[in-house]
Amino acid sequence: MKSVKSEESGEPREPDEAVESEEPHEGPESVAFEPAPDEPGGSAGGWDDGLIARRAGGKGSPDGLSGVDGLDGGPGDGSDESEAHTPIGGAYGGSLRVRLDALGELVGLSRTRLEGSVLAEAGRVLDEASARQRLSSRHTVVAIAGATGSGKSTLFNALAEVPISETGLRRPTTSAPIACVWSEGAAGLLDRLAIPGRLRRKPLAGGDGDEELHGLVLVDLPDHDSAVVRHREQVDRVLALVDAVIWVVDPEKYADAALHERYLRPLAGHAEITFIVLNQIDRLPGDAADQVLDDLRRLLDEDGMALGEHGEPGATVLAVSALSGHGVGELRELLGRFVQERNAAERRLSADVDAAAWRLRSAYVAEGRAGLGERSREQFADRLAWAVGAVAAGEAAERAWRRNAGRACGTPWLRLWRWYESTRMPGGQTSRPPETAEEELTARQRVEQAVRTVAEEASAGLPAPWAHSVREAAARGAEGLPEALDELALTAATPSSRPPRPTWWPAAVLAQASMTLLQIYGALWLVGQIIGVLEPGLLPPVLVMLAGIVGGPFVEWACGAAAMGPARRYGQDAERRLREAAAACGRARVLDPISAELMRYREVREQYVTVSRSGG
């Protein structure tokens, strides 16, 4: 364990033990700090900053962190009901509240569609927002971070105006986070940072005399480039929880790639709660400090951290010397204004929400206009109609209608000839060509191709997770679709009764019968003349018989021409019925699930737009 020298005797002592046993000096020049009240030797008359920590240590707080669950003392836990802890934070308002609610909705709607690793950062932001809300809104937690030898501990002591953090040439000097609290009520925040009571300090005697920094919780972190892995892990853990951060750089390491690539560049969105302090300017001769400061600003611009020097939001950059005190007063003034605004926690959370939204962008932002257009729906219905054989069914119905018309209005002699031809065929019926696979009512491959095509059109441009969900919904709907279309082809395409007869069919039948009677009458008249029963006269019976012979085919031809329109309409009606039935089946099994997925995506897209909207 490292040792430091006592201020009175200069003898070496253990830092923690010396701090805890140190007694305040008397006199106006005393700068000795008081131990936190929950430590051994704490003053009973001072403010009790360890109350929340002790409450959180009771049952119901398994992790020992206060302010997370806001638990009250209950019967049997040894606490007085009148002293039960209640949350002292305030509810978020304005756009931050809206964005956090939208982020919660976004995570809830996406759990079954996105992997947990994708939503992990958003879930962490929501958890941290909930935890921070339950803690003091009157305090602002600011961390001082820096590299080895940058002088951050010296600056920490200069701001506190008391030697709290150990400084020296031996590295690493700071091995654990040390906190300095300017006012009471911050124990829950320090518990959240896992800073033990022995490392919690107050500036000056009493702690509340520095009004400009009232509400500040200043945390000195280990070196972010420490050779000890545990130190770097502590830096990363605390930086994820504080409300703001002061980065201390020195003239030698201000351009260190580890600082810019690992911290400043990834945290560019947190520029408004970031202070960049160029320390040790007393070591630079002449105008070298201005040149180094200008080069530092250039590097920060390359990192994407807009500098808030001309009224625009961004990081604050200034030069100080912690040893000589140059610029420390200006930094204290800036920190005082920053703390008194009391919105650092909300600004930090807003920046966290921005970062989470940026990481989720690829999961919610489509490349083009996503959706299922009317044209895609019609083409899908056409493909199913073709696969189910709607066109062929319509043509078959049209032929059946015209065949019935021919049977009803054809000449008797032609029907007799057709009957005679049918008797000559084996089995007494006309042969029918066997149905091939291409002539089946439903072609499975065509149905599957139609489903794949509409799924690809619907998922085009969607982010990968949602495109996958759309294709999965279409694939589930395609299961059993060919069989369902087969059943439709057998029911919808088959009429329930014989084709309707037009009103002119009886007249056509009567005319055809009349033509047949004329033929018979003319033939009998001619036979009667031949056998001498009637007076000779060849022309009249021939004309009568010729009128019947010519009139019969003419009536049949006229009926066929008149039947073309109704037959076509009848076939079209059969095709339409089968097409509509196939489209309805495809819509229920494929299009509706796809539309449901697209609707869910639109819902989460709206929530994402709300989340990614600038907090203002």
Residue pairs with C-beta under 8 A, 6 or more apart in sequence:
1 14
1 15
2 15
2 166
2 170
2 173
3 12
3 13
3 14
3 15
4 12
4 13
4 15
4 18
4 166
4 168
5 11
5 12
5 13
6 12
6 13
6 18
7 32
7 163
15 166
16 198
19 35
19 198
20 35
20 39
20 40
20 41
20 198
21 41
22 32
22 35
23 32
24 30
24 32
24 34
24 205
25 31
25 32
30 205
31 161
31 162
31 163
31 204
32 162
32 205
33 160
33 162
33 164
33 201
33 202
33 203
33 204
33 205
34 42
34 43
34 46
34 201
34 202
34 205
34 206
34 207
35 41
35 42
35 201
36 42
36 49
36 50
36 197
36 198
36 200
36 201
36 202
37 43
37 44
37 46
37 47
37 48
37 49
37 50
38 48
38 49
38 50
38 53
38 54
38 187
38 197
39 50
39 197
39 198
39 200
42 50
46 206
46 207
47 183
47 184
47 185
47 207
47 208
48 184
49 181
49 184
49 185
49 186
49 187
49 200
50 187
50 197
51 83
51 85
51 187
52 66
52 67
52 85
52 187
52 188
52 191
53 66
53 187
53 188
53 190
53 191
53 197
55 61
55 66
55 71
55 73
55 79
55 84
55 85
56 64
56 65
56 66
56 67
56 68
56 71
56 85
56 188
56 191
57 64
58 71
58 73
58 77
58 78
58 79
59 77
60 69
60 71
60 74
60 77
61 68
61 69
61 71
64 191
65 191
65 192
65 194
66 85
66 187
66 188
66 191
66 192
67 87
67 89
67 131
67 134
67 135
67 136
67 188
67 189
67 191
67 192
68 131
68 134
68 192
69 134
70 85
70 86
70 87
70 134
71 85
72 81
72 84
72 85
72 86
73 79
73 80
73 81
73 83
73 84
73 85
87 133
87 134
87 135
88 135
88 136
88 137
88 138
88 185
88 188
89 132
89 133
89 134
89 135
89 136
89 137
90 133
90 137
91 97
91 133
92 100
92 129
92 133
92 346
92 349
94 615
94 616
95 350
95 613
95 614
95 615
95 616
96 346
96 349
96 350
96 353
96 615
98 610
99 350
99 353
99 610
99 611
99 613
99 615
100 126
100 129
100 349
100 353
102 607
102 608
102 610
102 611
103 122
103 125
103 126
103 353
103 356
103 357
103 607
103 611
104 126
105 607
106 122
106 360
106 364
106 604
106 607
106 608
106 611
107 119
107 122
107 123
107 126
109 600
109 603
109 604
109 607
110 119
110 363
110 604
111 119
113 465
113 466
113 469
113 600
114 363
114 465
115 465
118 360
118 363
118 465
119 360
121 355
121 356
121 359
121 360
122 356
122 359
122 360
125 349
125 352
125 353
125 355
125 356
128 240
128 241
128 349
128 352
129 349
129 352
131 192
132 192
132 345
132 349
134 188
135 188
135 189
135 192
136 185
136 186
136 188
136 189
137 342
137 345
138 183
138 185
138 215
138 342
139 181
139 183
139 185
139 186
139 189
139 215
139 216
139 217
140 215
140 216
140 217
140 243
140 244
140 338
140 339
140 342
140 344
140 345
141 186
141 189
141 193
141 217
141 219
141 241
141 242
141 243
141 244
141 345
142 216
142 217
142 218
142 219
142 242
142 243
142 244
142 245
142 246
142 335
142 338
142 339
142 344
143 177
143 218
143 219
143 221
143 238
143 239
143 242
143 244
143 245
143 246
144 152
144 155
144 156
144 218
144 219
144 220
144 221
144 245
144 246
144 248
145 152
145 221
145 224
145 235
145 239
145 245
145 246
145 247
145 248
145 263
146 152
146 221
146 223
146 224
146 247
146 248
146 249
146 250
146 279
147 223
147 224
147 225
147 249
147 250
147 253
147 256
147 258
147 259
148 171
148 172
148 223
148 225
148 226
149 171
149 250
149 252
149 253
150 223
150 248
150 249
150 250
150 253
150 279
150 280
151 248
151 250
151 279
151 280
151 322
151 323
152 174
152 220
152 221
152 246
152 248
152 279
153 165
153 166
153 167
153 173
153 174
153 220
154 167
154 279
154 322
154 323
155 246
155 248
155 277
155 279
155 320
155 322
155 328
155 331
156 164
156 165
156 178
156 180
156 218
156 220
157 163
157 164
157 165
157 167
157 322
158 322
158 325
158 328
159 180
159 213
159 218
159 328
159 331
159 332
159 335
160 180
160 201
160 203
160 218
161 203
161 204
161 210
162 201
162 203
162 204
164 178
164 180
164 201
164 203
164 220
165 173
165 174
165 178
165 220
166 173
166 174
167 173
171 223
171 226
172 222
172 223
172 226
172 227
172 228
172 231
174 220
174 221
174 222
174 223
175 222
175 228
175 231
176 195
176 199
176 222
176 234
177 193
177 195
177 199
177 219
177 220
177 221
177 222
177 234
177 238
178 195
178 199
178 201
178 219
178 220
179 190
179 193
179 195
179 199
179 200
179 201
179 217
179 218
179 219
179 220
180 201
180 202
180 203
180 217
180 218
180 219
180 220
181 190
181 200
181 201
181 202
181 207
181 216
181 217
181 218
182 202
182 203
182 207
182 208
182 210
182 213
182 214
182 215
182 216
182 217
182 218
183 207
183 208
183 214
183 215
183 216
184 207
184 208
186 217
189 217
190 200
190 217
192 241
193 219
193 238
193 241
193 242
194 237
195 219
203 210
203 213
204 210
208 214
212 332
212 333
212 336
212 340
213 332
213 335
213 336
213 339
214 339
214 340
215 339
215 340
215 342
216 335
216 336
216 339
219 238
219 242
221 234
221 235
221 238
221 239
222 228
222 231
222 232
222 234
222 235
223 231
223 235
224 232
224 235
224 258
224 259
224 262
224 263
225 232
225 256
225 258
225 259
226 232
226 235
239 245
239 263
242 348
243 273
243 344
243 345
243 347
243 348
244 273
244 274
244 275
244 338
244 344
244 348
245 270
245 273
245 274
245 275
246 275
246 277
246 331
247 259
247 263
247 264
247 274
247 275
247 276
247 277
248 277
248 279
249 256
249 259
249 276
249 277
249 278
249 279
249 296
250 278
250 279
250 280
251 278
251 280
251 281
251 283
251 284
251 288
251 289
251 292
253 259
254 278
254 292
254 295
254 296
254 299
255 295
255 296
255 299
260 299
260 303
264 274
264 300
264 303
264 305
265 303
265 304
267 274
268 303
268 304
268 305
269 351
269 354
269 355
269 358
270 348
270 351
270 352
270 355
271 305
271 306
271 308
271 313
271 314
271 315
272 308
272 313
272 314
272 315
272 347
272 351
273 344
273 347
273 348
273 351
274 305
274 315
274 316
275 315
275 316
275 317
275 318
275 331
275 334
275 335
276 296
276 300
276 305
276 315
276 316
276 317
276 318
277 317
277 318
277 319
277 320
277 331
278 289
278 292
278 293
278 296
278 317
278 318
278 319
278 320
279 320
279 321
279 322
280 321
280 322
280 323
281 289
281 292
281 319
281 320
281 321
281 326
281 327
282 321
282 323
282 324
282 326
284 292
289 319
293 317
293 319
296 317
297 307
297 317
300 307
300 315
300 317
301 307
305 314
305 315
306 312
306 313
306 314
306 315
307 314
307 315
307 316
307 317
308 314
308 315
308 316
309 316
309 317
316 334
318 327
318 330
318 331
318 334
319 326
319 327
320 326
320 327
320 328
320 330
320 331
321 327
321 328
322 328
338 344
347 615
350 615
353 611
353 615
354 612
354 614
354 615
356 611
357 608
357 611
357 612
358 612
360 608
360 611
361 612
362 463
362 464
363 463
363 464
363 465
363 466
364 463
364 604
364 605
364 608
365 463
365 605
365 608
366 461
366 462
366 463
366 605
367 461
368 460
368 461
369 461
370 459
370 460
370 461
370 462
370 466
370 598
370 601
371 458
371 598
372 454
372 457
372 458
372 591
372 594
372 595
372 598
373 457
376 454
376 457
376 458
377 454
377 587
377 591
379 453
379 454
380 450
380 453
380 454
380 586
380 590
380 591
381 579
381 582
381 583
381 586
383 446
383 449
383 450
383 453
384 447
384 450
384 485
384 582
384 583
384 585
384 586
385 391
385 575
385 578
385 579
385 582
385 583
386 446
387 442
387 443
387 446
387 447
387 450
387 485
387 582
388 441
388 442
388 485
388 488
388 489
388 578
388 582
389 439
389 440
389 441
389 442
389 489
389 493
389 578
390 493
390 575
390 578
390 579
390 582
391 575
392 439
393 441
393 489
393 493
393 574
393 575
393 578
394 571
394 572
394 574
394 575
394 576
394 578
395 571
395 575
396 571
396 574
397 493
397 495
397 499
397 570
397 571
397 573
397 574
397 575
398 567
398 568
398 570
398 571
398 572
398 574
399 567
399 571
400 499
401 499
401 563
401 566
401 567
401 570
401 571
402 560
402 563
402 564
402 567
404 498
404 499
405 505
405 559
405 560
405 563
405 567
406 556
406 559
406 560
406 563
407 415
408 501
408 505
408 508
408 509
408 559
409 505
409 508
409 509
409 512
409 555
409 556
409 559
409 560
409 563
410 512
410 556
410 559
411 512
411 515
411 516
411 552
411 553
411 555
411 556
412 512
412 516
413 552
414 556
422 428
422 429
422 430
425 431
437 443
441 485
441 486
441 489
441 490
441 493
442 482
442 483
442 485
442 486
442 489
444 482
447 478
447 481
447 482
447 485
448 478
448 482
450 586
451 474
451 475
451 477
451 478
451 481
451 590
452 474
454 474
454 590
454 591
454 594
455 470
455 471
455 474
455 475
455 590
455 594
456 471
458 470
458 474
458 594
458 598
459 466
459 467
459 468
459 470
459 471
460 467
462 470
462 601
466 597
466 601
469 597
469 600
469 601
470 594
470 597
470 598
473 593
473 594
473 596
473 597
474 590
474 593
474 594
476 593
477 589
477 590
477 592
477 593
477 594
478 589
478 590
480 589
481 585
481 586
481 589
481 590
484 585
484 589
485 582
485 585
488 578
488 581
488 582
488 585
489 578
491 581
492 577
492 578
492 581
493 574
493 577
493 578
495 574
499 570
502 562
502 563
502 566
504 562
505 559
508 555
508 558
508 559
508 562
511 551
511 555
512 552
512 555
512 556
512 559
514 551
515 547
515 548
515 549
515 551
515 552
515 555
516 548
516 552
517 548
518 544
518 545
518 547
518 548
518 551
519 545
519 548
519 549
519 552
520 548
521 544
521 545
521 548
522 541
522 542
522 543
522 544
522 545
522 546
522 547
522 548
523 541
523 545
525 534
525 540
525 541
525 544
525 545
526 538
526 541
526 542
526 545
528 534
529 535
529 536
529 537
529 538
529 541
